[in-house]
Amino acid sequence: MPQRLNRSLAALLLTTALAAPAMAQDITLQSAGPLEFAPGDGQGILFVGDSLGARVVAFELADGTLDDQVDYQLGRVETFEGRTMVDDLAAAIGDLVGAPADQISINDMAVHPGTRQIVLSVHRGLGPDALPFLVKVDRGTVSLLETEALASSAHNLTPPGETNLEFGQPAAAYAVTDVDWHDGEIFVAGVSGEDFNSTLRRVGYPFTGNGSETQIEIWHAVHAQWETRAPIIAQEIAEVNGEPTLIAVYACTPLVRIPLADLEDGALVRGEMIGELGYGNTPVDLVHYTNPMDGAETVLVTHTHRSANAIPLEAIGSADPMPVEVPNNFGPAGLTGFPVPASDIRHLAMIDDAWAAAVRPDPTDPTRLQLHSVLSPFFFDRADHMVEMNWPGSADPFGYRQFPSLSLTDG
C-alpha cells in the first residue's frame, strides 16, 4: 500500500503538524472535506478542509497539475441536454483506490476556473478510519490528484474535542463545514468546541499562523430560539448592495446574511435571518452564478430533502429580516427565491455560467451515482423526463426537433 495511505504515518504527521508552525511541507490529509480554488502562481491554490486534522490545507498547483478541459463538450444548450461525464462515479473511484462502490464517500466537488477540471474530495471506507483522497476527472476518466510533489501548508484550527452529538456523530467531523476564498483570505465555517461553538474563521494566505475567529449566533425560526452551536453548512461570499457579504445556510434551514465587516476577531455576531427554507432538511451546496435568462447575479441552494432555491443577490440585499423572539415558523418563509428541480443532486459546482457539474443518482438506476452536466438556470436535463413532446407526431412548441440527436464522443 502506498505510504500516503498508511494510517500510522498519518497520525504521526498530524501530531507533528499541530506542534509545528502553520507553514509545513509534505502534508498528509487526515480527512478530505470542503474544497475551494483560489488564484495564485502556476494553476493557483487548492484549499482542502481537513476536519479530523482540525485544519485547512493549501496545495500550490504547479502548471500542468490539472489538465485543460475547456474544449470538452458538456451538452447542448439549445435542447437542455447535459452529458454523463462518468457513468458510475463511486465504482470508478473505488477501482482507483481498491474498494467497492458502497465504501466510497464523495464529500465535496469543485471546478478549477482556468482549466474547468472537476476535483472531488473522497473517502475510502466509512467512519473515522476512512482514508482520504483527491481525484480529478480528465475528459470523463477519473484519476488520482497526486499531492505529494506539491508545495503545501496548513492553518491549524482549535479542535472541537471528543464530544459526540445526540445521535453519535463526532463533533470533530464538523471542524470544517465550508471554505470560501475572498480577496486574499479564506473564510472557514465549522465548530470550535467553545461555549459559542459555531465559529467563522478568516485567515490570510499565505498562512502565517494568525487569523481571526468570530462566534456566530442566529435566530432559528423552526426551533424558535437563538442558537450558537450548530455551524454554517454552506456559504458564499458576494457583493450585496456594494458590500462584501457572507450568505450562509444552516441545517433545517435558516438563510442568513452577514456583512464581512462585522467579522472581527473575538466578536460575537448575530447573523441576520432573512429566510427559512423549510424544516426537516439540510443544505448541501450554495453556488453563485449569473442567470443567463436575465443577467441577475444569483445564488442556488441545494438540499437533501427539498427543491433547490434560486435567489437573486438583489433580493438578498433588499430582504427585510425575519422576526425574532416569535413562535415557531416551520417555513418556507421570508426570502425563499424560486424553486428549482434539483432535489436529488448530491453535490453541485458551477463550471461556467451556462453549465454546472452535478453528482446525482442515475435516473434509470438510483443505486449508481453519475457525474453529469446540467444547464443553468434550470439545473435539470430534459432527457431525464417523459413528456408530451417526446412522442412521435406531437407538437414541438420549443423547436427542439430542428437539432439532430445529440451524440457526445470522448472529446
DRENDO-1510 file (C-alpha; in Angstrom, 1 decimal, always signed):
<recs>
REC; n; res; u; v; w
REC; 1; MET; +0.0; +0.0; +0.0 .
REC; 2; PRO; +1.4; +3.5; -0.8 .
REC; 3; GLN; +3.0; +5.4; +2.0 .
REC; 4; ARG; +0.3; +8.1; +1.8 .
REC; 5; LEU; -2.4; +5.6; +2.8 .
REC; 6; ASN; -0.6; +4.4; +6.0 .
REC; 7; ARG; -2.8; +5.4; +8.9 .
REC; 8; SER; +0.0; +5.2; +11.5 .
REC; 9; LEU; +2.1; +7.6; +9.4 .
REC; 10; ALA; -0.9; +9.9; +9.0 .
REC; 11; ALA; -1.4; +10.1; +12.8 .
REC; 12; LEU; +2.3; +10.9; +13.3 .
REC; 13; LEU; +2.1; +13.7; +10.8 .
REC; 14; LEU; -0.9; +15.1; +12.4 .
REC; 15; THR; +0.8; +15.2; +15.8 .
REC; 16; THR; +3.8; +16.9; +14.2 .
REC; 17; ALA; +1.6; +19.4; +12.4 .
REC; 18; LEU; -0.3; +20.5; +15.5 .
REC; 19; ALA; +3.0; +21.2; +17.3 .
REC; 20; ALA; +4.7; +22.9; +14.4 .
REC; 21; PRO; +4.3; +26.3; +12.9 .
REC; 22; ALA; +1.4; +26.7; +10.5 .
REC; 23; MET; +3.7; +26.5; +7.4 .
REC; 24; ALA; +4.7; +23.0; +6.7 .
REC; 25; GLN; +5.5; +20.7; +3.7 .
REC; 26; ASP; +4.5; +17.2; +2.6 .
REC; 27; ILE; +1.2; +17.3; +4.5 .
REC; 28; THR; -0.8; +14.1; +4.5 .
REC; 29; LEU; -4.6; +14.7; +4.8 .
REC; 30; GLN; -6.4; +13.1; +7.7 .
REC; 31; SER; -9.8; +13.7; +6.0 .
REC; 32; ALA; -10.9; +15.4; +2.8 .
REC; 33; GLY; -13.9; +17.7; +3.0 .
REC; 34; PRO; -14.8; +21.1; +1.6 .
REC; 35; LEU; -12.8; +22.2; -1.4 .
REC; 36; GLU; -12.1; +25.7; -2.7 .
REC; 37; PHE; -9.9; +27.0; -5.5 .
REC; 38; ALA; -8.1; +30.4; -5.4 .
REC; 39; PRO; -5.8; +32.3; -7.7 .
REC; 40; GLY; -2.0; +32.0; -7.3 .
REC; 41; ASP; +1.2; +31.1; -9.0 .
REC; 42; GLY; +1.0; +28.3; -11.6 .
REC; 43; GLN; -2.6; +27.0; -11.6 .
REC; 44; GLY; -3.4; +28.5; -8.2 .
REC; 45; ILE; -4.2; +27.1; -4.8 .
REC; 46; LEU; -6.5; +24.3; -3.8 .
REC; 47; PHE; -7.8; +24.5; -0.2 .
REC; 48; VAL; -9.0; +21.3; +1.5 .
REC; 49; GLY; -10.9; +21.3; +4.7 .
REC; 50; ASP; -9.4; +18.6; +6.9 .
REC; 51; SER; -11.8; +18.2; +9.8 .
REC; 52; LEU; -10.1; +15.3; +11.5 .
REC; 53; GLY; -6.8; +17.1; +11.3 .
REC; 54; ALA; -8.6; +20.3; +12.6 .
REC; 55; ARG; -7.0; +22.4; +9.8 .
REC; 56; VAL; -7.3; +23.7; +6.3 .
REC; 57; VAL; -4.6; +22.5; +4.0 .
REC; 58; ALA; -3.4; +24.5; +1.0 .
REC; 59; PHE; -1.8; +22.8; -2.0 .
REC; 60; GLU; +0.0; +25.0; -4.5 .
REC; 61; LEU; -0.9; +23.8; -8.0 .
REC; 62; ALA; +2.1; +23.9; -10.3 .
REC; 63; ASP; +1.5; +24.4; -14.0 .
REC; 64; GLY; +0.3; +21.1; -15.5 .
REC; 65; THR; -1.1; +19.7; -12.3 .
REC; 66; LEU; -4.6; +20.0; -13.8 .
REC; 67; ASP; -5.5; +19.2; -17.4 .
REC; 68; ASP; -7.3; +21.7; -19.7 .
REC; 69; GLN; -10.9; +20.7; -20.2 .
REC; 70; VAL; -12.1; +23.9; -21.8 .
REC; 71; ASP; -13.0; +22.3; -25.1 .
REC; 72; TYR; -14.7; +19.3; -23.5 .
REC; 73; GLN; -18.3; +19.3; -24.8 .
REC; 74; LEU; -20.7; +19.5; -21.9 .
REC; 75; GLY; -24.0; +19.1; -23.7 .
REC; 76; ARG; -26.4; +21.1; -25.9 .
REC; 77; VAL; -27.7; +24.4; -24.6 .
REC; 78; GLU; -30.5; +24.7; -27.2 .
REC; 79; THR; -32.2; +21.4; -26.1 .
REC; 80; PHE; -31.4; +21.4; -22.4 .
REC; 81; GLU; -29.4; +18.2; -22.7 .
REC; 82; GLY; -26.4; +17.5; -20.5 .
REC; 83; ARG; -23.7; +14.9; -20.6 .
REC; 84; THR; -22.9; +12.0; -18.4 .
REC; 85; MET; -19.2; +12.5; -17.8 .
REC; 86; VAL; -18.8; +9.5; -15.5 .
REC; 87; ASP; -21.5; +6.9; -15.6 .
REC; 88; ASP; -20.8; +5.0; -12.3 .
REC; 89; LEU; -18.7; +7.5; -10.3 .
REC; 90; ALA; -18.4; +5.7; -7.0 .
REC; 91; ALA; -17.3; +2.5; -8.8 .
REC; 92; ALA; -14.8; +4.4; -10.9 .
REC; 93; ILE; -13.3; +5.9; -7.8 .
REC; 94; GLY; -13.3; +2.6; -6.0 .
REC; 95; ASP; -11.4; +1.0; -8.8 .
REC; 96; LEU; -8.7; +3.6; -8.3 .
REC; 97; VAL; -8.4; +3.1; -4.5 .
REC; 98; GLY; -9.2; -0.5; -4.1 .
REC; 99; ALA; -12.7; -0.5; -2.6 .
REC; 100; PRO; -16.3; -1.4; -3.7 .
REC; 101; ALA; -18.6; +1.5; -4.6 .
REC; 102; ASP; -20.5; +1.2; -1.3 .
REC; 103; GLN; -17.3; +2.0; +0.6 .
REC; 104; ILE; -16.7; +5.3; -1.3 .
REC; 105; SER; -18.0; +8.6; +0.2 .
REC; 106; ILE; -17.9; +11.7; -2.1 .
REC; 107; ASN; -17.6; +14.7; +0.3 .
REC; 108; ASP; -17.3; +17.8; -2.0 .
REC; 109; MET; -16.7; +18.9; -5.5 .
REC; 110; ALA; -15.0; +22.0; -7.0 .
REC; 111; VAL; -14.2; +23.2; -10.5 .
REC; 112; HIS; -10.9; +24.8; -11.3 .
REC; 113; PRO; -11.8; +28.1; -13.0 .
REC; 114; GLY; -8.9; +28.1; -15.5 .
REC; 115; THR; -8.9; +24.5; -16.8 .
REC; 116; ARG; -12.5; +23.7; -15.8 .
REC; 117; GLN; -11.2; +20.4; -14.4 .
REC; 118; ILE; -13.5; +18.9; -11.8 .
REC; 119; VAL; -11.9; +17.8; -8.5 .
REC; 120; LEU; -13.6; +15.7; -5.8 .
REC; 121; SER; -12.7; +15.0; -2.2 .
REC; 122; VAL; -13.5; +11.4; -1.3 .
REC; 123; HIS; -13.0; +8.8; +1.4 .
REC; 124; ARG; -12.3; +5.1; +1.1 .
REC; 125; GLY; -14.2; +3.4; +3.8 .
REC; 126; LEU; -16.8; +4.7; +6.2 .
REC; 127; GLY; -16.4; +6.3; +9.6 .
REC; 128; PRO; -13.5; +7.8; +11.4 .
REC; 129; ASP; -10.9; +5.4; +10.0 .
REC; 130; ALA; -11.7; +6.2; +6.3 .
REC; 131; LEU; -8.8; +7.2; +4.1 .
REC; 132; PRO; -8.9; +10.5; +2.2 .
REC; 133; PHE; -8.1; +11.1; -1.5 .
REC; 134; LEU; -8.5; +13.8; -4.0 .
REC; 135; VAL; -9.5; +12.8; -7.5 .
REC; 136; LYS; -9.9; +14.6; -10.8 .
REC; 137; VAL; -11.9; +14.0; -13.9 .
REC; 138; ASP; -10.0; +14.0; -17.2 .
REC; 139; ARG; -12.4; +14.1; -20.1 .
REC; 140; GLY; -14.6; +11.5; -18.4 .
REC; 141; THR; -11.8; +9.5; -16.8 .
REC; 142; VAL; -11.3; +9.5; -13.1 .
REC; 143; SER; -7.7; +9.7; -11.8 .
REC; 144; LEU; -5.9; +10.5; -8.6 .
REC; 145; LEU; -4.8; +14.0; -7.9 .
REC; 146; GLU; -1.4; +13.4; -6.6 .
REC; 147; THR; -0.4; +16.0; -4.0 .
REC; 148; GLU; +2.9; +14.6; -2.7 .
REC; 149; ALA; +5.0; +16.7; -5.0 .
REC; 150; LEU; +3.1; +19.9; -4.5 .
REC; 151; ALA; +4.1; +22.6; -2.0 .
REC; 152; SER; +1.7; +22.6; +0.9 .
REC; 153; SER; +0.9; +24.4; +4.1 .
REC; 154; ALA; -1.8; +24.3; +6.7 .
REC; 155; HIS; -3.6; +26.6; +9.1 .
REC; 156; ASN; -4.4; +24.8; +12.3 .
REC; 157; LEU; -7.8; +25.3; +14.0 .
REC; 158; THR; -9.0; +24.8; +17.6 .
REC; 159; PRO; -10.1; +21.2; +17.7 .
REC; 160; PRO; -13.7; +20.6; +18.7 .
REC; 161; GLY; -12.7; +17.9; +21.2 .
REC; 162; GLU; -14.1; +14.4; +21.6 .
REC; 163; THR; -17.8; +15.4; +22.1 .
REC; 164; ASN; -20.4; +13.4; +20.3 .
REC; 165; LEU; -23.7; +14.7; +19.1 .
REC; 166; GLU; -27.1; +13.3; +20.2 .
REC; 167; PHE; -27.1; +10.5; +17.6 .
REC; 168; GLY; -23.4; +9.6; +17.9 .
REC; 169; GLN; -21.9; +11.9; +15.2 .
REC; 170; PRO; -18.5; +13.1; +16.4 .
REC; 171; ALA; -18.2; +16.9; +16.7 .
REC; 172; ALA; -14.7; +16.6; +15.2 .
REC; 173; ALA; -16.2; +15.8; +11.9 .
REC; 174; TYR; -17.7; +19.3; +11.8 .
REC; 175; ALA; -14.4; +21.2; +12.5 .
REC; 176; VAL; -14.6; +22.5; +8.8 .
REC; 177; THR; -18.0; +22.6; +7.1 .
REC; 178; ASP; -17.2; +25.0; +4.3 .
REC; 179; VAL; -14.3; +27.1; +3.0 .
REC; 180; ASP; -14.6; +30.2; +0.8 .
REC; 181; TRP; -12.0; +32.5; -0.7 .
REC; 182; HIS; -12.3; +36.2; -0.9 .
REC; 183; ASP; -9.8; +38.9; -1.5 .
REC; 184; GLY; -6.7; +37.2; -0.2 .
REC; 185; GLU; -8.4; +35.4; +2.7 .
REC; 186; ILE; -10.2; +32.1; +3.3 .
REC; 187; PHE; -13.4; +32.1; +5.4 .
REC; 188; VAL; -13.7; +28.8; +7.3 .
REC; 189; ALA; -17.0; +27.7; +8.8 .
REC; 190; GLY; -17.2; +25.0; +11.4 .
REC; 191; VAL; -17.3; +24.3; +15.2 .
REC; 192; SER; -14.6; +25.1; +17.7 .
REC; 193; GLY; -15.6; +23.5; +21.0 .
REC; 194; GLU; -16.1; +26.9; +22.6 .
REC; 195; ASP; -19.2; +27.9; +24.5 .
REC; 196; PHE; -20.4; +29.6; +21.3 .
REC; 197; ASN; -19.5; +26.6; +19.2 .
REC; 198; SER; -20.5; +27.9; +15.7 .
REC; 199; THR; -17.3; +29.7; +14.6 .
REC; 200; LEU; -16.2; +31.5; +11.5 .
REC; 201; ARG; -12.5; +32.0; +10.9 .
REC; 202; ARG; -10.9; +34.4; +8.4 .
REC; 203; VAL; -7.3; +33.6; +7.6 .
REC; 204; GLY; -4.9; +35.3; +5.2 .
REC; 205; TYR; -3.0; +33.3; +2.7 .
REC; 206; PRO; +0.0; +32.6; +2.6 .
REC; 207; PHE; -0.6; +31.1; +6.1 .
REC; 208; THR; +1.3; +32.7; +8.9 .
REC; 209; GLY; -0.4; +31.0; +11.9 .
REC; 210; ASN; -2.5; +34.1; +12.5 .
REC; 211; GLY; -6.2; +34.5; +11.9 .
REC; 212; SER; -9.4; +35.8; +13.4 .
REC; 213; GLU; -12.3; +33.9; +14.9 .
REC; 214; THR; -15.9; +35.1; +15.2 .
REC; 215; GLN; -18.6; +33.3; +17.1 .
REC; 216; ILE; -21.9; +33.3; +15.2 .
REC; 217; GLU; -25.4; +33.4; +16.8 .
REC; 218; ILE; -28.6; +33.1; +14.8 .
REC; 219; TRP; -32.3; +33.1; +15.4 .
REC; 220; HIS; -33.6; +29.7; +14.2 .
REC; 221; ALA; -37.2; +30.2; +13.1 .
REC; 222; VAL; -38.1; +26.5; +13.1 .
REC; 223; HIS; -36.8; +25.9; +16.6 .
REC; 224; ALA; -37.9; +29.4; +17.8 .
REC; 225; GLN; -34.7; +30.1; +19.7 .
REC; 226; TRP; -31.3; +31.7; +19.5 .
REC; 227; GLU; -28.6; +29.1; +18.6 .
REC; 228; THR; -24.9; +29.1; +19.0 .
REC; 229; ARG; -23.8; +25.5; +18.5 .
REC; 230; ALA; -24.7; +24.1; +15.1 .
REC; 231; PRO; -22.4; +25.6; +12.4 .
REC; 232; ILE; -23.0; +27.1; +9.0 .
REC; 233; ILE; -23.4; +24.2; +6.5 .
REC; 234; ALA; -22.9; +26.1; +3.2 .
REC; 235; GLN; -21.8; +29.6; +2.5 .
REC; 236; GLU; -20.8; +32.0; -0.3 .
REC; 237; ILE; -19.3; +35.5; -0.3 .
REC; 238; ALA; -20.7; +38.0; -2.8 .
REC; 239; GLU; -21.2; +41.7; -3.2 .
REC; 240; VAL; -24.6; +42.7; -1.8 .
REC; 241; ASN; -25.6; +46.3; -2.1 .
REC; 242; GLY; -21.9; +47.1; -2.9 .
REC; 243; GLU; -20.7; +45.4; +0.4 .
REC; 244; PRO; -18.9; +42.1; +0.6 .
REC; 245; THR; -21.4; +39.8; +2.4 .
REC; 246; LEU; -21.4; +36.3; +3.7 .
REC; 247; ILE; -24.5; +34.4; +2.6 .
REC; 248; ALA; -25.0; +31.3; +4.7 .
REC; 249; VAL; -27.4; +28.5; +5.2 .
REC; 250; TYR; -27.7; +26.4; +8.3 .
REC; 251; ALA; -29.3; +23.0; +8.8 .
REC; 252; CYS; -33.1; +23.0; +8.9 .
REC; 253; THR; -32.7; +25.7; +7.2 .
REC; 254; PRO; -32.2; +29.4; +8.0 .
REC; 255; LEU; -30.9; +31.7; +5.3 .
REC; 256; VAL; -28.6; +34.3; +6.9 .
REC; 257; ARG; -26.6; +37.4; +5.7 .
REC; 258; ILE; -23.6; +38.8; +7.5 .
REC; 259; PRO; -21.5; +41.8; +6.2 .
REC; 260; LEU; -17.8; +40.8; +6.2 .
REC; 261; ALA; -17.0; +44.0; +8.1 .
REC; 262; ASP; -18.8; +42.5; +11.1 .
REC; 263; LEU; -16.5; +39.5; +11.2 .
REC; 264; GLU; -13.8; +40.9; +13.6 .
REC; 265; ASP; -11.6; +38.8; +15.8 .
REC; 266; GLY; -13.3; +37.8; +19.1 .
REC; 267; ALA; -16.6; +39.3; +18.1 .
REC; 268; LEU; -20.0; +37.6; +18.8 .
REC; 269; VAL; -22.1; +38.3; +15.7 .
REC; 270; ARG; -25.8; +37.8; +15.3 .
REC; 271; GLY; -26.4; +36.7; +11.7 .
REC; 272; GLU; -29.5; +38.3; +10.2 .
REC; 273; MET; -32.0; +35.6; +9.2 .
REC; 274; ILE; -33.8; +36.7; +6.0 .
REC; 275; GLY; -35.4; +33.3; +5.0 .
REC; 276; GLU; -36.4; +30.0; +6.4 .
REC; 277; LEU; -36.1; +27.4; +3.6 .
REC; 278; GLY; -38.0; +24.6; +5.3 .
REC; 279; TYR; -37.8; +22.2; +8.2 .
REC; 280; GLY; -36.6; +18.6; +8.2 .
REC; 281; ASN; -33.9; +19.3; +5.6 .
REC; 282; THR; -30.2; +20.0; +5.3 .
REC; 283; PRO; -28.5; +22.3; +2.7 .
REC; 284; VAL; -25.8; +20.7; +0.6 .
REC; 285; ASP; -24.3; +23.4; -1.6 .
REC; 286; LEU; -24.6; +27.1; -2.2 .
REC; 287; VAL; -23.3; +28.2; -5.6 .
REC; 288; HIS; -23.0; +31.7; -7.2 .
REC; 289; TYR; -23.7; +32.3; -10.9 .
REC; 290; THR; -25.1; +34.8; -13.4 .
REC; 291; ASN; -28.6; +33.8; -14.6 .
REC; 292; PRO; -28.3; +33.7; -18.4 .
REC; 293; MET; -32.0; +34.4; -18.8 .
REC; 294; ASP; -32.0; +37.9; -17.1 .
REC; 295; GLY; -28.3; +38.6; -16.2 .
REC; 296; ALA; -29.1; +38.6; -12.5 .
REC; 297; GLU; -26.4; +37.6; -10.1 .
REC; 298; THR; -27.9; +34.7; -8.2 .
REC; 299; VAL; -27.2; +32.0; -5.7 .
REC; 300; LEU; -28.6; +28.5; -5.7 .
REC; 301; VAL; -29.0; +26.5; -2.5 .
REC; 302; THR; -29.4; +22.7; -3.0 .
REC; 303; HIS; -30.8; +20.5; -0.3 .
REC; 304; THR; -31.1; +16.9; +0.9 .
REC; 305; HIS; -34.9; +16.8; +1.0 .
REC; 306; ARG; -36.3; +19.8; -0.8 .
REC; 307; SER; -36.2; +21.5; -4.2 .
REC; 308; ALA; -33.3; +23.9; -4.7 .
REC; 309; ASN; -33.8; +27.6; -4.2 .
REC; 310; ALA; -32.5; +30.2; -6.8 .
REC; 311; ILE; -32.2; +33.6; -5.0 .
REC; 312; PRO; -31.1; +36.8; -6.7 .
REC; 313; LEU; -28.4; +38.8; -4.8 .
REC; 314; GLU; -30.6; +41.9; -5.3 .
REC; 315; ALA; -33.4; +40.2; -3.3 .
REC; 316; ILE; -30.9; +39.2; -0.6 .
REC; 317; GLY; -29.8; +42.8; -0.3 .
REC; 318; SER; -33.4; +44.2; -0.1 .
REC; 319; ALA; -35.0; +41.5; +2.1 .
REC; 320; ASP; -36.3; +42.5; +5.5 .
REC; 321; PRO; -35.0; +40.5; +8.4 .
REC; 322; MET; -37.4; +37.9; +9.7 .
REC; 323; PRO; -38.9; +38.5; +13.1 .
REC; 324; VAL; -37.1; +37.1; +16.2 .
REC; 325; GLU; -38.4; +36.1; +19.6 .
REC; 326; VAL; -41.6; +34.8; +18.0 .
REC; 327; PRO; -43.3; +31.3; +17.9 .
REC; 328; ASN; -42.0; +28.5; +15.6 .
REC; 329; ASN; -42.1; +29.2; +11.8 .
REC; 330; PHE; -41.6; +25.9; +10.0 .
REC; 331; GLY; -41.3; +27.6; +6.6 .
REC; 332; PRO; -40.7; +28.1; +3.9 .
REC; 333; ALA; -41.0; +31.7; +4.9 .
REC; 334; GLY; -39.3; +35.0; +4.3 .
REC; 335; LEU; -37.0; +35.1; +1.3 .
REC; 336; THR; -37.1; +31.7; -0.4 .
REC; 337; GLY; -36.5; +32.6; -4.0 .
REC; 338; PHE; -37.6; +30.5; -7.0 .
REC; 339; PRO; -37.9; +26.7; -6.6 .
REC; 340; VAL; -35.6; +24.7; -8.9 .
REC; 341; PRO; -36.0; +21.0; -9.6 .
REC; 342; ALA; -32.6; +19.8; -8.3 .
REC; 343; SER; -33.8; +17.9; -5.2 .
REC; 344; ASP; -31.6; +14.8; -5.7 .
REC; 345; ILE; -28.3; +16.4; -6.6 .
REC; 346; ARG; -25.7; +15.2; -4.0 .
REC; 347; HIS; -23.1; +17.8; -5.0 .
REC; 348; LEU; -23.2; +20.8; -7.4 .
REC; 349; ALA; -20.4; +23.1; -8.7 .
REC; 350; MET; -20.6; +25.7; -11.4 .
REC; 351; ILE; -18.4; +25.0; -14.5 .
REC; 352; ASP; -19.3; +28.4; -16.0 .
REC; 353; ASP; -22.5; +30.4; -16.1 .
REC; 354; ALA; -24.1; +28.0; -18.6 .
REC; 355; TRP; -23.2; +24.6; -17.1 .
REC; 356; ALA; -22.8; +23.0; -13.7 .
REC; 357; ALA; -21.4; +19.7; -12.7 .
REC; 358; ALA; -23.7; +17.5; -10.6 .
REC; 359; VAL; -23.2; +14.3; -8.7 .
REC; 360; ARG; -26.6; +12.6; -8.8 .
REC; 361; PRO; -28.2; +9.2; -9.0 .
REC; 362; ASP; -28.6; +7.7; -12.4 .
REC; 363; PRO; -32.2; +8.4; -13.4 .
REC; 364; THR; -32.6; +4.8; -14.6 .
REC; 365; ASP; -30.7; +3.1; -11.7 .
REC; 366; PRO; -30.6; +5.1; -8.5 .
REC; 367; THR; -28.0; +2.7; -6.9 .
REC; 368; ARG; -25.4; +4.3; -9.2 .
REC; 369; LEU; -24.1; +7.8; -9.0 .
REC; 370; GLN; -23.3; +9.8; -12.1 .
REC; 371; LEU; -21.2; +12.8; -12.7 .
REC; 372; HIS; -23.5; +14.7; -15.1 .
REC; 373; SER; -23.7; +18.3; -16.5 .
REC; 374; VAL; -26.8; +20.3; -16.0 .
REC; 375; LEU; -27.8; +23.6; -17.6 .
REC; 376; SER; -28.2; +26.9; -15.8 .
REC; 377; PRO; -30.6; +28.4; -14.7 .
REC; 378; PHE; -33.0; +25.4; -14.6 .
REC; 379; PHE; -30.4; +22.7; -13.5 .
REC; 380; PHE; -32.1; +19.7; -14.9 .
REC; 381; ASP; -31.7; +17.5; -18.0 .
REC; 382; ARG; -34.7; +17.4; -20.4 .
REC; 383; ALA; -33.7; +13.9; -21.4 .
REC; 384; ASP; -34.5; +12.6; -17.9 .
REC; 385; HIS; -38.2; +13.2; -18.4 .
REC; 386; MET; -41.1; +11.8; -20.4 .
REC; 387; VAL; -43.4; +14.5; -21.6 .
REC; 388; GLU; -45.9; +15.0; -24.4 .
REC; 389; MET; -43.4; +16.5; -26.9 .
REC; 390; ASN; -41.2; +13.3; -26.7 .
REC; 391; TRP; -43.8; +11.3; -28.6 .
REC; 392; PRO; -43.6; +11.0; -32.4 .
REC; 393; GLY; -46.1; +13.2; -34.1 .
REC; 394; SER; -46.6; +15.5; -31.1 .
REC; 395; ALA; -46.3; +19.3; -31.2 .
REC; 396; ASP; -42.8; +20.8; -30.9 .
REC; 397; PRO; -43.5; +24.2; -29.3 .
REC; 398; PHE; -39.9; +24.9; -28.4 .
REC; 399; GLY; -38.3; +23.8; -31.7 .
REC; 400; TYR; -36.2; +21.1; -30.3 .
REC; 401; ARG; -36.5; +18.8; -33.3 .
REC; 402; GLN; -34.6; +21.1; -35.6 .
REC; 403; PHE; -31.5; +19.8; -33.9 .
REC; 404; PRO; -30.2; +16.3; -34.6 .
REC; 405; SER; -30.0; +13.7; -31.9 .
REC; 406; LEU; -27.1; +14.7; -29.5 .
REC; 407; SER; -24.2; +12.3; -29.7 .
REC; 408; LEU; -21.2; +13.0; -27.4 .
REC; 409; THR; -17.9; +11.5; -28.1 .
REC; 410; ASP; -14.9; +11.4; -25.8 .
REC; 411; GLY; -13.8; +14.9; -27.0 .
</recs>
